[in-house]
């Protein structure tokens, strides 16, 4: 049997401050999404459907939940001859191996520290992916374009509004191949005043020798990132850097607002994200999802334009919301425009609007969280995991509640002001 030609490396170990308490105990890639999945399920499912069977996951920050979720990789058919998933955490303490004596200092450094693993697999091309984006892509298309152009590196880009481009790595791409792609003529990492509007999706296909050389040269620098350092280095060296123009849905989910919006994009008659049509896979053994009882919608309950998964019990009203397994909404409670993670218990007569609650929290009777009923223009309110919110508490829109709040930390007047951080 022929060995696979492509080795995929998923950058999955990071935490972003903008997601705040949602990444307090987990990397961004392991944040729950869509009622039953995790963010990393999207690139993993893309790899499965693209027929790429050798996968490495580079993990660092609080990786237990990620490791537990990946398991053996069986959920994505990554078990068998010449296929599998490997978890590559950083290693410290061997002074004889200079590359392996520190934590990962950046995305490029993470790959550099695992070049022995990469070389062992003798790949024809190396596919570098972010583990924290929401999208559907057949990676064989960008790999085919990479070979067609005999490129040193090919990067997937998506056109974004110019005023939003400063948040991304952006490129100027010529019209060599029209709508398919072209040569990257310039690249800027998060420029203050963008001169182009093609944003990097952090999907990169490398010739192995080109990657090895760039990573080795980068070791003498002060920064170790693919966007900020490796791509400009290759352009400066005159390498053939090509852009593949992607035109589908892409959820960036770097901020709480973006994460909330990507979840809302699962709702409606023709949602931009269709997890069933996309063939999304997840580990159904994680948190016992597959063994949960069917959802129970009690008499006089109301559920509209929402995703309510196994193990949920709804006695109140759920509108435009996503409920993960184990959520219980008691009588008289109204949940609107919200995302409730695993095993949240909502007391009677509670009111939630534009709220994200992390796992294993409970809410006493008549708790009110978020903005005015029906209003989605305000900021998202976030409640960290393992909290017990006292009855009649009022938590304003845009407030943030850190995990494990002790009983005496809650305000005596039962009000957490809009935008306040309770920690």
C-alpha positions as CSV (number, residue, x, y, z in Angstrom):
1,X,0.0,0.0,0.0
2,X,1.3,3.4,-0.9
3,X,2.1,5.8,1.9
4,X,0.0,9.0,2.1
5,X,1.6,11.9,0.3
6,X,0.1,14.7,2.5
7,X,0.9,15.3,6.2
8,X,-1.5,17.7,7.9
9,X,-0.4,19.7,10.9
10,X,-3.2,21.3,12.9
11,X,-2.3,24.3,15.1
12,X,-4.6,23.7,18.0
13,X,-2.9,24.7,21.2
14,X,-3.6,28.4,21.6
15,X,-5.8,30.5,23.8
16,X,-7.1,33.9,22.6
17,X,-7.8,36.6,25.2
18,X,-10.8,37.9,23.3
19,X,-12.7,34.7,24.0
20,X,-12.0,35.4,27.7
21,X,-13.7,32.9,30.1
22,X,-14.6,30.5,27.2
23,X,-10.9,29.7,27.0
24,X,-10.2,29.8,30.7
25,X,-9.8,26.1,30.9
26,X,-9.4,25.0,27.3
27,X,-7.7,26.0,24.1
28,X,-9.8,27.8,21.5
29,X,-9.9,24.7,19.3
30,X,-11.7,22.8,22.0
31,X,-14.5,25.4,22.6
32,X,-17.9,23.7,22.2
33,X,-19.8,24.7,19.1
34,X,-23.2,24.2,17.6
35,X,-24.9,22.1,20.2
36,X,-22.7,19.0,20.3
37,X,-19.4,19.6,18.5
38,X,-16.0,21.4,19.1
39,X,-14.4,24.0,16.9
40,X,-11.6,21.6,15.9
41,X,-14.2,19.2,14.4
42,X,-14.4,21.4,11.3
43,X,-10.8,21.0,10.1
44,X,-10.8,17.4,11.2
45,X,-13.9,16.7,9.2
46,X,-12.5,18.5,6.2
47,X,-9.4,16.3,6.4
48,X,-11.6,13.2,6.6
49,X,-13.6,14.2,3.5
50,X,-10.5,15.3,1.7
51,X,-8.9,11.8,2.1
52,X,-6.0,13.1,4.1
53,X,-5.2,10.4,6.7
54,X,-1.9,11.4,8.4
55,X,-2.7,14.2,10.9
56,X,-0.7,15.8,13.7
57,X,-2.3,18.1,16.3
58,X,0.0,20.6,18.0
59,X,-1.3,21.2,21.5
60,X,0.0,23.3,24.3
61,X,-2.4,25.4,26.4
62,X,-4.6,23.4,28.9
63,X,-4.9,20.6,26.5
64,X,-6.8,18.0,28.6
65,X,-10.2,18.8,27.1
66,X,-8.7,18.7,23.6
67,X,-6.9,15.4,24.2
68,X,-10.1,13.9,25.7
69,X,-12.1,15.0,22.7
70,X,-9.7,13.7,20.1
71,X,-9.3,10.3,21.8
72,X,-8.0,7.8,19.3
73,X,-9.2,9.7,16.3
74,X,-11.7,7.0,15.5
75,X,-14.5,9.6,15.2
76,X,-12.8,10.9,12.0
77,X,-11.7,7.4,10.8
78,X,-8.1,8.1,11.6
79,X,-7.2,4.6,12.7
80,X,-5.7,2.0,10.4
81,X,-2.7,1.2,8.3
82,X,-1.0,4.4,7.0
83,X,-3.5,6.7,8.7
84,X,-3.8,8.1,12.2
85,X,-3.8,11.2,14.4
86,X,-0.9,12.1,16.6
87,X,-1.0,14.6,19.5
88,X,2.3,16.6,19.7
89,X,2.6,18.6,23.0
90,X,5.8,20.5,23.7
91,X,8.7,18.9,25.5
92,X,11.1,20.4,28.0
93,X,14.2,19.3,29.8
94,X,16.5,17.7,27.2
95,X,19.4,20.0,26.8
96,X,21.0,17.8,24.1
97,X,18.1,18.6,21.8
98,X,18.2,22.3,21.5
99,X,14.9,22.5,19.6
100,X,13.0,20.7,22.4
101,X,13.9,22.6,25.5
102,X,11.1,25.1,25.7
103,X,7.4,25.6,25.2
104,X,6.2,26.4,21.7
105,X,7.0,30.1,21.1
106,X,4.6,30.5,18.2
107,X,2.9,28.6,15.4
108,X,6.1,28.3,13.3
109,X,8.2,27.3,16.3
110,X,5.6,24.5,17.1
111,X,6.2,22.9,13.7
112,X,9.9,23.4,13.9
113,X,10.1,21.6,17.2
114,X,8.5,18.6,15.6
115,X,10.4,18.4,12.3
116,X,11.7,14.9,13.3
117,X,8.1,13.8,13.3
118,X,7.5,15.5,9.9
119,X,10.6,14.1,8.2
120,X,9.8,10.6,9.5
121,X,6.6,10.7,7.3
122,X,8.5,11.8,4.2
123,X,5.5,13.9,2.9
124,X,5.3,15.3,-0.6
125,X,3.5,18.3,0.8
126,X,2.8,19.6,4.3
127,X,-0.6,21.1,5.0
128,X,-0.7,23.6,7.9
129,X,-4.1,24.3,9.3
130,X,-5.6,26.4,12.1
131,X,-7.7,24.4,14.5
132,X,-10.1,27.1,15.4
133,X,-12.0,28.2,12.2
134,X,-15.5,27.3,11.1
135,X,-15.6,26.3,7.4
136,X,-16.0,23.5,4.8
137,X,-13.2,22.9,2.3
138,X,-11.9,20.1,0.2
139,X,-8.2,20.4,0.8
140,X,-7.4,18.4,-2.4
141,X,-8.5,21.5,-4.4
142,X,-5.8,23.7,-2.9
143,X,-3.2,20.9,-3.1
144,X,-4.0,20.4,-6.7
145,X,-3.6,24.1,-7.4
146,X,-0.3,24.0,-5.4
147,X,1.1,21.3,-7.7
148,X,-0.3,22.9,-10.8
149,X,1.7,26.1,-10.1
150,X,4.7,24.2,-8.8
151,X,4.4,26.6,-5.8
152,X,6.8,26.7,-2.9
153,X,3.8,27.5,-0.7
154,X,0.1,28.0,-1.5
155,X,-2.2,29.8,1.0
156,X,-6.0,30.0,1.1
157,X,-7.5,33.5,1.1
158,X,-11.0,34.9,1.5
159,X,-12.0,38.3,0.3
160,X,-13.2,40.5,3.3
161,X,-14.4,44.0,3.7
162,X,-11.5,46.4,3.6
163,X,-12.4,48.0,6.9
164,X,-12.2,44.5,8.6
165,X,-9.0,43.5,6.9
166,X,-6.7,44.9,9.5
167,X,-7.6,42.0,11.9
168,X,-6.1,39.5,9.5
169,X,-3.0,38.6,7.5
170,X,-3.9,40.1,4.1
171,X,-2.3,39.6,0.7
172,X,-2.3,41.3,-2.7
173,X,-2.9,38.5,-5.3
174,X,-2.5,39.0,-9.0
175,X,-5.0,37.7,-11.6
176,X,-2.8,35.0,-13.0
177,X,-5.6,32.4,-12.7
178,X,-8.6,34.6,-12.3
179,X,-11.2,33.4,-9.8
180,X,-9.1,30.4,-8.9
181,X,-6.0,32.2,-7.6
182,X,-2.8,33.9,-8.4
183,X,0.7,34.9,-7.3
184,X,0.9,36.6,-4.0
185,X,2.7,39.9,-4.7
186,X,2.6,41.4,-1.2
187,X,1.6,40.3,2.3
188,X,0.9,42.3,5.5
189,X,0.1,40.8,8.9
190,X,-2.7,42.7,10.6
191,X,-1.9,46.1,8.9
192,X,-3.3,49.2,10.5
193,X,-4.2,50.6,7.0
194,X,-4.9,47.6,4.8
195,X,-3.8,47.8,1.1
196,X,-5.6,44.6,0.1
197,X,-8.6,42.6,1.1
198,X,-7.7,39.0,0.7
199,X,-7.5,37.5,4.3
200,X,-5.5,34.4,5.2
201,X,-7.5,31.4,6.4
202,X,-4.3,29.9,7.9
203,X,-4.5,27.0,5.4
204,X,-1.1,26.6,3.9
205,X,0.5,24.0,1.6
206,X,4.3,23.8,1.6
207,X,7.0,22.0,-0.3
208,X,8.8,20.2,2.5
209,X,12.3,21.5,1.8
210,X,11.0,25.1,1.5
211,X,9.3,24.8,4.9
212,X,12.3,23.2,6.5
213,X,14.6,25.9,5.3
214,X,12.3,28.8,6.3
215,X,11.7,27.3,9.8
216,X,15.4,26.9,10.4
217,X,16.1,30.5,9.3
218,X,13.3,31.8,11.5
219,X,15.0,30.3,14.6
220,X,17.3,33.3,14.8
221,X,14.4,35.8,14.9
222,X,12.5,37.1,17.8
223,X,9.0,36.1,16.5
224,X,7.9,32.7,15.3
225,X,4.6,32.9,13.5
226,X,3.6,31.7,10.0
227,X,1.8,34.9,9.1
228,X,4.0,37.5,10.7
229,X,7.3,35.8,9.9
230,X,7.4,32.8,7.5
231,X,5.3,34.2,4.7
232,X,7.2,37.6,4.5
233,X,10.5,35.7,4.7
234,X,9.5,33.5,1.7
235,X,8.4,36.5,-0.3
236,X,11.6,38.4,0.4
237,X,13.5,35.3,-0.7
238,X,11.7,35.3,-4.1
239,X,9.9,32.0,-3.5
240,X,6.8,31.1,-5.4
241,X,4.0,32.1,-3.1
242,X,0.5,31.5,-4.5
243,X,-2.9,32.4,-3.2
244,X,-5.9,30.1,-3.6
245,X,-9.2,32.1,-3.5
246,X,-11.7,30.5,-1.3
247,X,-15.4,31.6,-1.7
248,X,-17.4,29.6,0.9
249,X,-18.4,30.4,4.5
250,X,-15.7,31.1,7.0
251,X,-16.3,31.7,10.7
252,X,-13.3,33.4,12.3
253,X,-14.7,33.2,15.9
254,X,-11.8,35.0,17.5
255,X,-14.1,37.2,19.7
256,X,-17.1,36.4,21.8
257,X,-19.3,38.3,19.4
258,X,-18.0,36.4,16.4
259,X,-18.3,33.1,18.2
260,X,-21.9,34.0,19.1
261,X,-22.7,35.0,15.5
262,X,-21.2,31.8,14.0
263,X,-23.5,29.8,16.3
264,X,-26.5,31.9,15.2
265,X,-25.5,31.1,11.6
266,X,-26.7,27.6,12.3
267,X,-30.3,28.8,12.6
268,X,-33.0,29.8,10.1
269,X,-34.5,28.1,7.1
270,X,-31.3,28.2,5.0
271,X,-28.5,28.6,7.5
272,X,-25.0,29.5,6.2
273,X,-23.6,26.6,8.2
274,X,-25.2,23.2,7.5
275,X,-23.4,20.7,9.7
276,X,-25.3,17.8,8.2
277,X,-24.6,18.7,4.6
278,X,-21.0,19.5,5.5
279,X,-20.6,16.0,7.0
280,X,-19.4,17.3,10.3
281,X,-18.0,14.5,12.6
282,X,-17.4,14.7,16.3
283,X,-16.5,12.4,19.1
284,X,-19.9,11.2,20.3
285,X,-18.3,9.5,23.3
286,X,-17.0,12.7,24.7
287,X,-19.3,13.8,27.6
288,X,-21.5,10.8,26.8
289,X,-23.4,12.6,24.0
290,X,-24.4,9.4,22.2
291,X,-25.8,7.8,25.4
292,X,-28.0,10.8,26.4
293,X,-31.7,10.3,26.4
294,X,-33.8,12.0,23.7
295,X,-34.6,15.6,24.2
296,X,-37.9,16.1,26.1
297,X,-40.1,19.0,25.2
298,X,-42.7,19.1,27.9
299,X,-46.4,20.1,27.5
300,X,-46.9,23.8,27.2
301,X,-43.2,24.3,26.3
302,X,-42.2,26.4,23.2
303,X,-39.2,25.8,21.0
304,X,-38.8,27.9,17.8
305,X,-35.9,28.2,15.4
306,X,-33.5,26.5,17.8
307,X,-31.2,23.4,18.1
308,X,-32.0,21.4,21.1
309,X,-29.9,18.2,21.5
310,X,-30.2,14.9,23.3
311,X,-30.3,15.0,27.1
312,X,-32.1,18.4,27.2
313,X,-35.4,19.0,29.0
314,X,-37.4,22.1,28.0
315,X,-40.4,23.1,30.1
316,X,-40.2,26.8,29.3
317,X,-39.6,28.8,26.1
318,X,-36.5,28.5,23.8
319,X,-36.3,31.0,20.8
320,X,-33.4,31.3,18.3
321,X,-31.0,29.4,20.6
322,X,-28.7,26.4,20.8
323,X,-28.9,24.0,23.7
324,X,-26.1,21.4,24.3
325,X,-26.9,18.0,25.9
326,X,-27.9,18.1,29.6
327,X,-29.5,21.6,29.5
328,X,-32.8,21.9,31.6
329,X,-35.0,24.9,31.0
330,X,-37.6,25.1,33.8
331,X,-41.2,26.3,33.6
332,X,-41.7,30.0,32.9
333,X,-38.0,30.5,31.8
334,X,-37.4,32.2,28.4
335,X,-34.2,31.6,26.6
336,X,-33.6,33.8,23.5
337,X,-30.7,34.3,21.1
338,X,-28.4,32.3,23.4
339,X,-25.9,29.4,23.4
340,X,-26.1,27.1,26.5
341,X,-23.2,24.6,26.9
342,X,-23.5,21.2,28.5
343,X,-25.4,20.5,31.7
344,X,-26.8,24.0,32.5
345,X,-29.8,24.1,34.8
346,X,-32.1,27.1,34.3
347,X,-34.5,27.8,37.1
348,X,-38.2,28.9,36.8
349,X,-39.0,32.3,35.4
350,X,-35.5,33.1,34.3
351,X,-34.9,35.4,31.3
352,X,-31.8,35.1,29.1
353,X,-31.2,37.1,25.9
354,X,-27.9,37.0,23.9
355,X,-26.1,34.9,26.6
356,X,-23.4,32.2,26.4
357,X,-23.2,29.9,29.5
358,X,-20.3,27.6,29.9
359,X,-20.7,24.0,31.2
360,X,-22.1,22.8,34.6
361,X,-23.7,26.0,35.8
362,X,-27.1,26.4,37.5
363,X,-29.3,29.5,37.8
364,X,-31.8,30.1,40.6
365,X,-35.4,31.2,40.0
366,X,-36.1,34.6,38.3
367,X,-32.5,35.2,37.2
368,X,-32.3,37.8,34.4
369,X,-29.3,37.9,32.1
370,X,-28.5,40.0,29.0
371,X,-30.2,42.8,27.1
372,X,-33.9,43.6,26.7
373,X,-36.2,40.9,25.4
374,X,-35.9,40.4,21.7
375,X,-33.0,42.9,21.3
376,X,-29.9,41.4,19.6
377,X,-28.0,44.7,19.1
378,X,-26.3,44.7,22.5
379,X,-23.2,42.8,23.6
380,X,-23.1,39.1,24.5
381,X,-23.1,38.3,28.2
382,X,-20.9,35.3,29.2
383,X,-21.2,33.1,32.3
384,X,-18.1,30.9,32.9
385,X,-18.4,27.3,33.9
386,X,-19.3,25.7,37.3
387,X,-21.2,28.7,38.7
388,X,-24.4,28.8,40.8
389,X,-26.1,32.1,40.1
390,X,-28.4,33.1,43.0
391,X,-32.1,33.6,42.5
392,X,-33.3,37.0,41.3
393,X,-29.8,38.0,40.2
394,X,-29.8,40.6,37.4
395,X,-26.7,40.4,35.1
396,X,-26.5,43.2,32.5
397,X,-25.6,42.9,28.8
398,X,-22.0,42.5,28.0
399,X,-21.1,41.4,31.6
400,X,-18.6,38.6,32.1
401,X,-18.8,36.1,35.0
402,X,-15.6,34.1,35.7
403,X,-15.8,30.4,36.6
404,X,-16.4,29.1,40.2
405,X,-17.7,32.3,41.8
406,X,-18.0,31.7,45.5
407,X,-21.4,32.5,47.1
408,X,-20.0,35.6,48.9
409,X,-18.6,37.1,45.7
410,X,-22.1,37.7,44.2
411,X,-23.3,41.3,44.8
412,X,-25.6,41.8,47.8
413,X,-27.9,44.0,45.7
414,X,-28.4,41.2,43.2
415,X,-27.2,43.3,40.3
416,X,-24.1,42.8,38.0
417,X,-24.0,45.9,35.9
418,X,-23.8,45.9,32.1
419,X,-20.2,45.4,31.0
420,X,-19.0,44.5,34.5
421,X,-16.5,41.6,35.1
422,X,-17.1,39.5,38.1
423,X,-14.0,37.5,39.1
